[in-house]
Amino acid sequence: MASSVESACRSIIFEDTPLTHCLANPARHRISMDLGPSGEAPYRSLTAFSRQRGENGVAFAMNAGMYDDKGKPIGYFVEGSERLKTLNTADGEGNFHLKPNGVFYGTAGEWHVRTTEDFLANVTERPEFGTQSGPMLVIDGKLHPEITQDGPSRLVRNAVGVDARGRAHFVISNAPISFGKLARFYRDELNTPNALFLDGNVSQLWNPATDRLDTGAPIGPIVVVERKDSE
């Protein structure tokens, strides 16, 4: 049965594509990253994570970042102020290496999305949480230079952006969507100057308030948004 707690997520339509938009507000929420039980293998699913964590205090959770075949991050990853993977500046194939890629990170209620190069040049203190993915969708208010308006590649995708008020906007499409349409939603509707693609085809959401718990292909890093009022 769905929770009596108000949902942080809402269903919307953008250019005929159904999306779920989940909002994390620093005044009301905490954000952290989780990979797996301490010292153990990654969860690989939101179902396993939900069983271990329990829904008390969880506003929502979502897969967040690229990973290898064992579910471990291939890019920068910080959980509980512990860096488990260093920043990845290598070139290569695939979405992660469609540069500029970027990092979603934060400490306490200060959350940010920066390009990898910006992060490397300007962030000197280790954050409480961080995950690296790619490509960036929006960079300083402009679409990623390699992303077209509405390209032919369409998958279920998820992403994150931070607005001028410091709120983090998480979006997962409920139908296949192009990079361009998702990027334009962040730029034009959510007004986030910077937004980062998290993953595609494996994108999943756990929203206890609506009893939504997605299943699918094995995942890696998980971003967890908790309610402060649950303390």
Secondary structure, DSSP 8 states (H G I E B T S, - for coil): ---SS--SEEEEEETTEEEEEEEE-TTTEEEEEE-SSTTS----SHHHHHHHH-STTEEEEEE-S-B-TTS-BSS-EEETTEEEE-------SSGGGSSS-EEEEEETTEEEEEEHHHHHHH--S--SEEEEES-EEEETTEE-TT--SS-S--B-EEEEEE-TTS-EEEEEESS-B-HHHHHHIIIIIS--SEEEEEEESS--EEEGGGTEE---S----EEEEEEGGG-
